[in-house]
């Protein structure tokens, strides 16, 4: 009997599952059979997972639908040095006794049973801690999953009512409820998913967990419902109260720096053991200077004018009928960020200022730092906003499930590697705001001041090489090369520790510099590396940026104002600069206080996204008496459409 399960009911039931010592795994006909024949590959995969559980000293009982022969199970288990024995008894007392004897010998009992209710009765009879029911569906949904809007349930109580889509699932859910009533954890999951049993036994958010009492914060639907509560709580706060919360968080980052740095040190020590990439390690590391900068940025956000309810426009539709457009929060936002724990207080601050609840997923390398920061933030805001307004999810499985919650999550903001951002963009229907690449260019025009070119290029590359706004490609006008100025610029970068690669034309024009040829014309190095290429004129520089850039940030170095204006107007990127390091493409440096990221999208928000990028608008129409369309059609009112002052 798994006594530990019930003690975790008010915490995380999933976290209790790894403690299960006696596990019954039930394979439905859709798992063991395929096309009328035994599915050897699928059964073999399940047996392999049971072998792992057996090696971890768990007692495993396999209950499978009829079809495969006993010899198949015997041969599959034999591959792992495990004996299995078919249970021959058919009455409950005999089966219980026989299973106990087989388990006592260190073998795996195999029971052939098709009835879900009988499987649940058996789980109770043998005092299983956990019953895993595998079929060909992910688990339980709010209603028939083939219908639009059906939401997956990661957790529910034995008494919670749902409208199952088919008879098979109704029977499985009834069996799971039967097991839960006997304080046995029951998980309904897809037997065709990779490592499904192993993941469940590790406490992963796989399938639907049915238990005595469900934790509403568990699972994607519960997380989203909590976030919606956070949105409603935000609506009760005025601008001054939100400012007060931000001032508290700003002060906390300084006052409790030692606590935060202690948690961060745990992450750094683990990162060292894991041989984390040096550039990611730099992002992971916090210090008092970083926390002070964070504090000042959040204090700046607290001093901003309340952005919610700001009137964008007013219009008299007809006499006595006034329409206005005003700003409102976007809604529930999922923010995914890698390595940088300093991103967490930044985005929470922007969430508070803009009235948006956030679901946060940080990188596992920053686990202790993120948990500590959010715990301290919750303490500061507890009297006005509950913990549901800002939630931290841990596993990739949680994120994968949340990606399907397009009816509940309004926006996804990924901050991380190219691969991570692209993966998210491909895997969700939810709008994604961000950038997949940060391939930034510095173009040194023929009219450039070479001292400025050296200073800007070195800063753009070396100030923070891993940043998305760091220079990755240096474009040189051919006249800069013919004037003999190119070596100065390249040497300045090399003296700063940068490895410079040559593009196709540079391999010829700068051959004397002995640069290695580049392997890619469109590369985000994220380190002390960059490429240099030679272009014939500003038009070719613009074509190069359009073809190989990522529409992030570009810069021209020139003293020719006409050339500068041509570049600034024609470059189609989120940020475009003149004689300025690309590193200025940042929310804090732009006076936004902080940013949730930089967007290269052409929709909604572009460039560093601060508070304004997290707002949308709604239309409010107010009548001084009463207005109907019929009245207008009859001539009582005429459409005037007069623009009114916004204030």
Secondary structure per residue as TSV (DSSP state, phi and psi in degrees):
chain	resnum	aa	ss	phi	psi
A	1	X	-	360.0	129.8
A	2	X	-	-90.0	82.2
A	3	X	H	-67.3	-23.7
A	4	X	H	-67.6	-24.9
A	5	X	H	-61.6	-49.3
A	6	X	H	-65.4	-27.2
A	7	X	H	-72.0	-15.1
A	8	X	T	-98.4	3.0
A	9	X	T	-55.5	-39.9
A	10	X	T	-89.5	5.7
A	11	X	S	-112.5	-113.1
A	12	X	-	-123.4	106.7
A	13	X	H	-60.0	-34.0
A	14	X	H	-59.0	-38.4
A	15	X	H	-69.5	-16.6
A	16	X	H	-80.9	-24.3
A	17	X	H	-60.7	-37.1
A	18	X	T	-61.1	-18.3
A	19	X	T	-81.9	-7.5
A	20	X	-	-61.9	133.3
A	21	X	-	-107.9	-26.3
A	22	X	E	-120.7	115.7
A	23	X	E	-122.6	127.8
A	24	X	E	-104.1	125.6
A	25	X	E	-114.7	122.3
A	26	X	E	-108.9	125.3
A	27	X	E	-106.0	120.1
A	28	X	-	-77.8	167.4
A	29	X	H	-55.0	-34.6
A	30	X	H	-68.5	-16.8
A	31	X	H	-92.2	-45.3
A	32	X	H	-82.2	-20.8
A	33	X	E	-121.7	146.7
A	34	X	E	-144.1	119.9
A	35	X	T	62.9	30.7
A	36	X	T	83.4	0.9
A	37	X	E	-125.4	155.1
A	38	X	E	-58.7	134.6
A	39	X	-	-88.9	89.7
A	40	X	H	-61.8	-40.5
A	41	X	H	-64.5	-42.2
A	42	X	H	-70.4	-44.1
A	43	X	H	-62.2	-40.2
A	44	X	H	-61.6	-39.1
A	45	X	H	-65.4	-40.3
A	46	X	H	-66.2	-43.3
A	47	X	H	-60.7	-39.9
A	48	X	H	-60.3	-41.0
A	49	X	H	-68.7	-37.0
A	50	X	H	-66.7	-33.6
A	51	X	H	-64.5	-37.7
A	52	X	H	-65.2	-43.0
A	53	X	H	-63.3	-39.8
A	54	X	H	-61.9	-41.4
A	55	X	H	-66.5	-25.8
A	56	X	T	-87.2	16.5
A	57	X	T	68.4	27.0
A	58	X	-	-95.5	139.3
A	59	X	E	-83.7	119.0
A	60	X	E	-114.7	137.0
A	61	X	E	-122.6	124.6
A	62	X	E	-102.7	122.9
A	63	X	E	-116.4	115.4
A	64	X	E	-124.9	150.2
A	65	X	-	-65.0	158.5
A	66	X	S	-69.0	148.3
A	67	X	-	149.0	-76.2
A	68	X	S	-61.9	146.2
A	69	X	-	-81.0	156.2
A	70	X	H	-55.6	-37.2
A	71	X	H	-62.8	-30.7
A	72	X	H	-64.5	-48.2
A	73	X	H	-61.4	-42.5
A	74	X	H	-60.5	-45.1
A	75	X	H	-68.5	-37.1
A	76	X	H	-67.7	-45.8
A	77	X	H	-67.0	-33.2
A	78	X	H	-61.1	-28.9
A	79	X	T	-60.0	-25.0
A	80	X	T	-107.1	13.5
A	81	X	T	70.8	27.7
A	82	X	-	-117.6	136.4
A	83	X	-	-92.8	142.2
A	84	X	E	-124.4	155.8
A	85	X	E	-139.4	129.7
A	86	X	E	-73.1	132.4
A	87	X	-	-81.9	121.5
A	88	X	-	-93.7	-25.3
A	89	X	-	-65.4	152.4
A	90	X	-	-116.9	-21.4
A	91	X	S	-88.5	154.0
A	92	X	H	-60.6	-41.1
A	93	X	H	-64.8	-45.9
A	94	X	H	-64.8	-41.2
A	95	X	H	-63.5	-42.9
A	96	X	H	-60.0	-45.6
A	97	X	H	-64.8	-44.6
A	98	X	H	-66.3	-41.6
A	99	X	H	-63.0	-41.7
A	100	X	H	-59.9	-42.3
A	101	X	H	-65.0	-42.6
A	102	X	H	-65.1	-44.0
A	103	X	H	-63.4	-37.7
A	104	X	H	-62.1	-26.9
A	105	X	T	-86.9	1.0
A	106	X	T	79.4	17.1
A	107	X	-	-101.9	174.5
A	108	X	E	-108.1	118.1
A	109	X	E	-72.9	138.5
A	110	X	E	-120.5	120.9
A	111	X	E	-113.0	136.1
A	112	X	E	-101.1	110.8
A	113	X	-	-152.5	133.3
A	114	X	-	-102.8	-18.6
A	115	X	-	-84.7	122.4
A	116	X	H	-63.6	-39.7
A	117	X	H	-65.4	-37.1
A	118	X	H	-67.8	-34.8
A	119	X	H	-62.9	-44.6
A	120	X	H	-63.7	-39.9
A	121	X	H	-63.3	-39.0
A	122	X	H	-65.6	-41.8
A	123	X	H	-58.5	-41.2
A	124	X	H	-68.0	-41.8
A	125	X	H	-61.5	-40.5
A	126	X	T	-91.3	4.9
A	127	X	T	57.8	49.9
A	128	X	-	-68.9	149.8
A	129	X	S	-84.9	-33.1
A	130	X	E	-144.1	137.2
A	131	X	E	-119.1	122.1
A	132	X	E	-109.7	118.6
A	133	X	E	-108.1	115.5
A	134	X	E	-107.8	129.2
A	135	X	E	-136.8	-151.7
A	136	X	S	-108.2	19.2
A	137	X	S	-124.6	158.4
A	138	X	-	-68.5	-27.1
A	139	X	S	155.7	-145.9
A	140	X	E	-99.6	138.9
A	141	X	E	-114.6	165.0
A	142	X	S	-61.8	-32.1
A	143	X	S	-159.2	-169.6
A	144	X	-	-48.6	116.6
A	145	X	T	-65.1	-15.5
A	146	X	T	-76.0	-14.3
A	147	X	S	-90.6	144.2
A	148	X	T	-61.2	136.7
A	149	X	T	92.8	-7.4
A	150	X	-	-65.0	131.9
A	151	X	-	-114.5	138.2
A	152	X	E	-71.2	140.6
A	153	X	E	-109.1	115.4
A	154	X	S	-80.6	-19.6
A	155	X	E	-153.8	141.4
A	156	X	E	-155.8	156.3
A	157	X	E	-82.9	164.3
A	158	X	T	-64.0	-20.4
A	159	X	T	-103.9	-2.1
A	160	X	-	-73.7	128.7
A	161	X	-	-87.2	133.6
A	162	X	-	-139.6	154.9
A	163	X	-	-97.0	92.0
A	164	X	-	-66.3	149.6
A	165	X	S	-79.7	-27.5
A	166	X	S	-145.1	168.6
A	167	X	H	-62.9	-40.9
A	168	X	H	-58.2	-44.4
A	169	X	H	-70.5	-35.2
A	170	X	H	-59.4	-41.2
A	171	X	H	-68.2	-39.8
A	172	X	H	-66.5	-42.1
A	173	X	H	-65.3	-39.1
A	174	X	H	-62.2	-40.8
A	175	X	H	-66.2	-40.3
A	176	X	H	-64.8	-40.3
A	177	X	H	-62.8	-40.7
A	178	X	H	-60.5	-42.8
A	179	X	H	-67.5	-43.6
A	180	X	H	-62.1	-35.2
A	181	X	H	-61.6	-25.7
A	182	X	T	-97.3	19.0
A	183	X	T	61.3	36.5
A	184	X	-	-107.4	127.1
A	185	X	E	-67.0	136.4
A	186	X	E	-130.5	129.2
A	187	X	E	-121.2	127.8
A	188	X	E	-104.0	121.9
A	189	X	E	-146.4	174.5
A	190	X	E	-88.2	114.6
A	191	X	T	-69.8	-10.4
A	192	X	T	-91.0	-4.4
A	193	X	S	-77.1	146.3
A	194	X	T	-63.8	133.3
A	195	X	T	51.6	34.7
A	196	X	H	-61.5	-43.7
A	197	X	H	-67.3	-45.2
A	198	X	H	-60.8	-42.0
A	199	X	H	-66.1	-40.5
A	200	X	H	-61.8	-42.6
A	201	X	H	-70.6	-15.3
A	202	X	T	-90.6	-3.5
A	203	X	T	88.7	13.2
A	204	X	-	-68.4	156.0
A	205	X	S	-82.4	68.0
A	206	X	-	-114.8	135.4
A	207	X	S	70.6	-172.2
A	208	X	E	-106.5	122.8
A	209	X	E	-92.3	120.2
A	210	X	E	-107.4	124.7
A	211	X	E	-144.4	178.7
A	212	X	S	-56.1	-41.4
A	213	X	S	-145.2	123.9
A	214	X	-	-86.3	141.3
A	215	X	-	-86.9	114.5
A	216	X	T	-63.9	-18.0
A	217	X	T	-82.1	-7.9
A	218	X	S	-80.6	147.3
A	219	X	H	80.5	161.6
A	220	X	H	-61.8	-39.9
A	221	X	H	-66.4	-43.2
A	222	X	H	-63.1	-41.5
A	223	X	H	-60.9	-45.0
A	224	X	H	-67.7	-39.7
A	225	X	H	-63.9	-38.9
A	226	X	H	-63.3	-41.0
A	227	X	H	-62.8	-38.7
A	228	X	H	-63.4	-35.8
A	229	X	H	-62.1	-40.3
A	230	X	H	-61.4	-36.2
A	231	X	H	-64.9	-41.6
A	232	X	H	-67.0	-38.8
A	233	X	H	-62.7	-38.9
A	234	X	H	-60.0	-35.4
A	235	X	H	-65.5	-18.4
A	236	X	T	-85.5	-8.5
A	237	X	-	-99.0	137.2
A	238	X	-	-89.9	176.7
A	239	X	H	-59.7	-38.8
A	240	X	H	-67.5	-38.5
A	241	X	H	-65.6	-39.1
A	242	X	H	-65.4	-38.0
A	243	X	H	-63.1	-39.8
A	244	X	H	-61.6	-43.2
A	245	X	H	-60.8	-40.5
A	246	X	H	-67.2	-38.7
A	247	X	H	-63.6	-38.5
A	248	X	H	-62.8	-46.0
A	249	X	H	-64.1	-41.6
A	250	X	H	-58.0	-46.0
A	251	X	H	-67.1	-39.8
A	252	X	H	-60.3	-38.9
A	253	X	H	-61.6	-29.4
A	254	X	H	-87.9	-46.5
A	255	X	H	-65.0	-33.5
A	256	X	T	-112.3	30.0
A	257	X	H	-59.1	-39.8
A	258	X	H	-62.9	-39.8
A	259	X	H	-65.0	-42.9
A	260	X	H	-65.2	-44.1
A	261	X	H	-68.7	-29.7
A	262	X	H	-65.4	-42.7
A	263	X	H	-66.3	-40.8
A	264	X	H	-63.1	-34.4
A	265	X	H	-62.9	-35.6
A	266	X	H	-61.4	-41.6
A	267	X	H	-66.5	-40.1
A	268	X	H	-65.1	-39.4
A	269	X	H	-65.4	-41.7
A	270	X	H	-67.5	-37.8
A	271	X	H	-62.8	-37.7
A	272	X	H	-64.2	-40.7
A	273	X	H	-64.9	-34.1
A	274	X	T	-86.9	1.9
A	275	X	T	55.1	47.8
A	276	X	-	-61.7	141.9
A	277	X	-	-52.2	136.0
A	278	X	H	-55.2	-35.5
A	279	X	H	-71.0	-38.0
A	280	X	H	-69.8	-33.8
A	281	X	H	-63.2	-38.9
A	282	X	H	-63.6	-37.8
A	283	X	H	-69.1	-33.1
A	284	X	H	-72.5	-32.7
A	285	X	-	-72.7	128.5
A	286	X	-	-105.6	154.0
A	287	X	-	-148.8	175.3
A	288	X	H	-65.3	-31.6
A	289	X	H	-66.2	-42.2
A	290	X	H	-63.0	-42.3
A	291	X	H	-66.4	-36.2
A	292	X	H	-65.1	-42.2
A	293	X	H	-63.0	-42.7
A	294	X	H	-58.5	-46.0
A	295	X	H	-59.5	-45.0
A	296	X	H	-65.5	-39.1
A	297	X	H	-62.9	-42.7
A	298	X	H	-70.4	-35.2
A	299	X	H	-62.0	-39.0
A	300	X	H	-62.4	-38.2
A	301	X	H	-65.3	-36.8
A	302	X	H	-64.7	-25.2
A	303	X	T	-89.1	-4.7
A	304	X	S	-70.1	152.0
A	305	X	-	-63.8	138.6
A	306	X	-	-55.9	118.9
A	307	X	-	-83.5	-14.6
A	308	X	T	-82.6	133.3
A	309	X	T	82.9	9.7
A	310	X	-	-70.4	130.9
A	311	X	E	-82.7	120.8
A	312	X	E	-86.0	-37.2
A	313	X	E	-162.3	153.7
A	314	X	E	-133.5	143.7
A	315	X	E	-145.8	132.3
A	316	X	E	-82.5	113.7
A	317	X	E	-75.9	-52.3
A	318	X	E	-140.3	167.3
A	319	X	T	-53.6	125.9
A	320	X	T	84.7	0.3
A	321	X	E	-124.1	110.4
A	322	X	E	-114.9	130.4
A	323	X	E	-107.4	133.6
A	324	X	E	-133.3	152.0
A	325	X	E	-113.6	123.8
A	326	X	E	-132.5	156.5
A	327	X	E	-79.7	142.7
A	328	X	E	-141.6	160.9
A	329	X	E	-62.5	151.1
A	330	X	-	-65.8	-41.8
A	331	X	-	134.1	-144.7
A	332	X	-	-82.8	126.0
A	333	X	E	-121.0	131.8
A	334	X	E	-98.4	119.2
A	335	X	E	-113.0	122.8
A	336	X	E	-116.1	123.7
A	337	X	E	-137.8	148.7
A	338	X	-	-108.9	143.2
A	339	X	S	65.7	-42.9
A	340	X	-	-89.6	99.7
A	341	X	T	-67.9	-22.2
A	342	X	H	-67.4	-15.4
A	343	X	H	-68.4	-29.8
A	344	X	H	-62.4	-55.4
A	345	X	H	-64.3	-29.8
A	346	X	H	-60.9	-52.2
A	347	X	H	-72.1	-32.4
A	348	X	H	-63.6	-41.3
A	349	X	H	-61.4	-42.8
A	350	X	H	-66.2	-35.4
A	351	X	H	-63.2	-43.8
A	352	X	H	-65.2	-45.9
A	353	X	H	-62.0	-38.1
A	354	X	H	-93.6	-3.5
A	355	X	T	76.9	21.6
A	356	X	-	-104.9	128.1
A	357	X	-	-74.2	149.2
A	358	X	E	-125.6	140.4
A	359	X	E	-105.1	122.3
A	360	X	E	-112.0	133.5
A	361	X	E	-128.9	107.2
A	362	X	-	-95.1	167.8
A	363	X	-	-67.8	146.1
A	364	X	G	-63.9	-23.6
A	365	X	G	-67.9	-18.0
A	366	X	G	-110.0	24.1
A	367	X	H	-53.4	-54.2
A	368	X	H	-65.9	-40.3
A	369	X	H	-63.4	-47.0
A	370	X	H	-64.1	-44.1
A	371	X	H	-62.8	-41.7
A	372	X	H	-64.6	-47.9
A	373	X	H	-60.5	-45.1
A	374	X	H	-69.2	-35.9
A	375	X	H	-61.2	-45.0
A	376	X	H	-66.6	-37.7
A	377	X	H	-64.5	-43.7
A	378	X	H	-57.9	-39.0
A	379	X	H	-63.7	-35.9
A	380	X	H	-75.4	-29.5
A	381	X	H	-107.3	1.5
A	382	X	T	-56.9	-33.0
A	383	X	T	-75.7	-15.4
A	384	X	T	-119.8	-29.2
A	385	X	S	-135.0	128.4
A	386	X	-	-73.5	169.5
A	387	X	G	-64.0	-18.4
A	388	X	G	-69.2	-17.2
A	389	X	G	-70.8	-29.1
A	390	X	E	-136.7	103.7
A	391	X	E	-114.6	144.9
A	392	X	E	-112.1	123.2
A	393	X	-	-103.3	151.0
A	394	X	-	-102.9	-47.1
A	395	X	-	-98.7	159.9
A	396	X	H	-64.9	-31.7
A	397	X	H	-62.0	-39.4
A	398	X	H	-60.1	-45.2
A	399	X	H	-65.0	-42.9
A	400	X	H	-58.7	-40.3
A	401	X	H	-68.4	-40.7
A	402	X	H	-65.0	-28.6
A	403	X	T	-62.1	-21.1
A	404	X	T	-90.5	-1.4
A	405	X	-	-92.3	53.2
A	406	X	T	-69.4	-14.6
A	407	X	T	-85.0	-8.7
A	408	X	T	-121.7	-29.6
A	409	X	-	-105.1	131.9
A	410	X	-	-94.0	-23.9
A	411	X	E	-157.7	143.2
A	412	X	E	-115.1	130.7
A	413	X	E	-121.1	104.6
A	414	X	E	-92.1	136.1
A	415	X	E	-125.6	105.8
A	416	X	S	173.5	-154.3
A	417	X	-	-68.5	160.6
A	418	X	H	-54.5	-47.4
A	419	X	H	-61.5	-41.8
A	420	X	H	-65.2	-45.4
A	421	X	H	-64.9	-44.4
A	422	X	H	-64.5	-38.1
A	423	X	H	-61.5	-42.3
A	424	X	H	-66.0	-43.1
A	425	X	H	-61.1	-32.7
A	426	X	H	-80.6	-20.8
A	427	X	H	-106.5	8.9
A	428	X	-	-143.3	152.7
A	429	X	S	-89.9	-10.8
A	430	X	S	-71.5	138.7
A	431	X	-	-56.5	137.0
A	432	X	B	-115.7	126.9
A	433	X	-	-114.0	123.5
A	434	X	S	162.6	-160.0
A	435	X	-	-138.8	144.0
A	436	X	S	-88.9	-28.0
A	437	X	-	-133.8	154.8
A	438	X	-	-127.7	69.2
A	439	X	-	-98.3	93.8
A	440	X	E	-99.8	143.3
A	441	X	E	-116.7	145.9
A	442	X	E	-119.8	119.9
A	443	X	E	-104.7	120.2
A	444	X	E	-95.3	106.4
A	445	X	-	-74.9	166.1
A	446	X	T	-64.7	-23.9
A	447	X	T	-98.5	23.1
A	448	X	-	-77.1	147.5
A	449	X	-	-81.0	114.3
A	450	X	H	-63.9	-32.5
A	451	X	H	-65.2	-39.0
A	452	X	H	-66.5	-40.1
A	453	X	H	-60.1	-44.5
A	454	X	H	-64.5	-45.6
A	455	X	H	-63.3	-45.9
A	456	X	H	-69.5	-44.6
A	457	X	H	-62.1	-43.8
A	458	X	H	-64.4	-44.1
A	459	X	H	-64.5	-43.9
A	460	X	H	-61.8	-30.1
A	461	X	H	-93.8	-38.2
A	462	X	H	-102.2	-16.5
A	463	X	S	-58.4	-40.9
A	464	X	S	-158.7	84.6
A	465	X	T	-57.9	-28.4
A	466	X	T	-83.2	-7.9
A	467	X	S	-71.8	152.1
A	468	X	T	-70.7	-15.6
A	469	X	T	-102.6	16.6
A	470	X	S	-79.7	146.9
A	471	X	E	-65.9	133.4
A	472	X	E	-114.9	-26.0
A	473	X	E	-133.1	129.9
A	474	X	E	-106.0	118.1
A	475	X	E	-102.6	128.4
A	476	X	E	-114.3	129.8
A	477	X	E	-63.7	142.9
A	478	X	H	-60.3	-28.5
A	479	X	H	-69.8	-27.8
A	480	X	H	-65.6	-37.5
A	481	X	H	-70.0	-48.1
A	482	X	H	-65.1	-25.5
A	483	X	T	-81.3	-1.8
A	484	X	T	77.4	19.5
A	485	X	-	-94.3	-16.3
A	486	X	H	-59.4	-43.5
A	487	X	H	-57.7	-33.5
A	488	X	H	-61.5	-44.6
A	489	X	H	-69.0	-45.4
A	490	X	H	-62.3	-42.7
A	491	X	H	-64.6	-36.5
A	492	X	H	-60.6	-40.7
A	493	X	H	-67.0	-44.7
A	494	X	H	-64.3	-39.4
A	495	X	H	-63.9	-24.3
A	496	X	T	-87.9	5.9
A	497	X	T	93.3	11.8
A	498	X	-	-90.7	132.8
A	499	X	E	-86.8	120.9
A	500	X	E	-107.9	126.3
A	501	X	E	-103.5	153.9
A	502	X	E	-101.1	133.7
A	503	X	-	-76.3	178.7
A	504	X	H	-54.3	-49.5
A	505	X	H	-74.0	-35.0
A	506	X	H	-65.1	-28.7
A	507	X	H	-61.5	-28.1
A	508	X	H	-91.0	-52.4
A	509	X	H	-70.9	-28.3
A	510	X	T	-114.6	29.4
A	511	X	G	-56.0	-36.0
A	512	X	G	-63.4	-20.1
A	513	X	G	-80.8	-11.9
A	514	X	T	65.8	35.5
A	515	X	-	-79.9	143.0
A	516	X	E	-71.0	143.4
A	517	X	E	-69.1	145.4
A	518	X	-	-72.5	152.6
A	519	X	S	-95.0	-13.7
A	520	X	-	-149.1	142.0
A	521	X	S	-90.3	-4.4
A	522	X	S	-140.2	80.8
A	523	X	-	-130.3	131.0
A	524	X	-	-97.0	97.6
A	525	X	-	-68.3	-43.5
A	526	X	-	67.1	23.3
A	527	X	S	-154.3	-173.7
A	528	X	S	-78.5	61.2
A	529	X	E	-143.0	148.8
A	530	X	E	-159.1	171.9
A	531	X	E	-114.4	147.2
A	532	X	E	-119.1	137.5
A	533	X	E	-137.9	151.3
A	534	X	E	-106.5	131.0
A	535	X	E	-123.6	150.7
A	536	X	S	-73.2	-28.5
A	537	X	S	-163.3	-179.1
A	538	X	H	-66.7	-33.3
A	539	X	H	-62.4	-42.0
A	540	X	H	-69.5	-32.3
A	541	X	H	-63.4	-42.5
A	542	X	H	-65.4	-40.2
A	543	X	H	-64.5	-41.2
A	544	X	H	-61.0	-48.1
A	545	X	H	-61.6	-40.8
A	546	X	H	-64.3	-38.0
A	547	X	H	-80.8	-41.6
A	548	X	H	-110.9	-6.2
A	549	X	-	-84.4	-178.2
A	550	X	-	-123.1	13.5
A	551	X	S	62.9	32.3
A	552	X	S	-94.9	-82.5
A	553	X	E	-143.3	132.0
A	554	X	E	-133.3	154.2
A	555	X	E	-139.3	143.5
A	556	X	E	-114.9	136.0
A	557	X	E	-107.0	112.9
A	558	X	-	-163.3	153.7
A	559	X	S	-101.9	-0.3
A	560	X	-	-90.0	107.1
A	561	X	H	-62.6	-35.6
A	562	X	H	-66.3	-42.7
A	563	X	H	-63.8	-40.4
A	564	X	H	-61.4	-45.2
A	565	X	H	-66.3	-36.0
A	566	X	H	-60.5	-45.7
A	567	X	H	-64.6	-47.9
A	568	X	H	-63.0	-34.8
A	569	X	H	-80.6	-34.3
A	570	X	H	-95.7	-17.6
A	571	X	-	-73.9	125.8
A	572	X	-	-99.9	70.4
A	573	X	S	-129.0	164.3
A	574	X	S	-63.7	-35.7
A	575	X	E	-133.8	136.1
A	576	X	E	-140.2	129.4
A	577	X	E	-123.2	159.7
A	578	X	E	-123.6	119.9
A	579	X	S	54.2	36.5
A	580	X	S	-139.1	137.0
A	581	X	-	-60.1	140.8
A	582	X	G	-62.7	-17.3
A	583	X	G	-67.3	-11.5
A	584	X	G	-74.9	-9.0
A	585	X	-	-75.2	82.7
A	586	X	S	-156.9	140.6
A	587	X	T	-59.5	-43.4
A	588	X	T	-64.4	-44.6
A	589	X	T	-69.9	-25.2
A	590	X	T	-83.1	0.5
A	591	X	T	81.5	16.4
A	592	X	S	-84.3	-6.6
A	593	X	S	88.3	-46.4
A	594	X	-	-168.7	176.9
A	595	X	-	-142.2	152.2
A	596	X	S	-88.7	-10.8
A	597	X	E	155.9	-177.1
A	598	X	E	-115.6	127.1
A	599	X	E	-103.0	132.1
A	600	X	-	-103.7	7.3
A	601	X	-	-72.9	155.1
A	602	X	S	-94.4	-3.3
A	603	X	S	-103.5	140.5
A	604	X	S	67.9	-72.1
A	605	X	-	-134.4	145.7
A	606	X	-	-140.3	142.7
A	607	X	E	83.7	-161.4
A	608	X	E	-58.6	127.1
A	609	X	E	-102.1	110.0
A	610	X	-	-105.2	-147.4
A	611	X	S	-58.8	-46.2
A	612	X	G	-61.0	-30.9
A	613	X	G	-72.9	-10.2
A	614	X	G	-104.0	15.1
A	615	X	E	-116.4	153.2
A	616	X	E	-128.7	-166.4
A	617	X	E	-131.5	161.4
A	618	X	E	-133.7	157.8
A	619	X	E	-101.3	129.4
A	620	X	E	-118.3	122.0
A	621	X	E	-116.7	120.2
A	622	X	E	-124.0	133.8
A	623	X	E	-105.8	138.8
A	624	X	S	-81.1	-13.1
A	625	X	S	-134.8	-100.0
A	626	X	-	-154.6	140.5
A	627	X	-	-130.2	139.5
A	628	X	-	-132.2	156.1
A	629	X	H	-64.3	-33.6
A	630	X	H	-61.0	-38.9
A	631	X	H	-61.0	-43.1
A	632	X	H	-64.8	-41.1
A	633	X	H	-64.6	-31.2
A	634	X	H	-83.3	-7.0
A	635	X	T	95.7	2.6
A	636	X	S	-64.9	-38.9
A	637	X	S	-123.5	152.8
A	638	X	-	-118.9	141.5
A	639	X	E	-67.3	121.5
A	640	X	E	-100.7	-37.9
A	641	X	E	49.9	54.5
A	642	X	E	-97.0	125.1
A	643	X	E	-69.8	136.7
A	644	X	E	-116.4	156.6
A	645	X	-	-59.8	141.3
A	646	X	-	-69.0	-22.0
A	647	X	-	-97.3	360.0
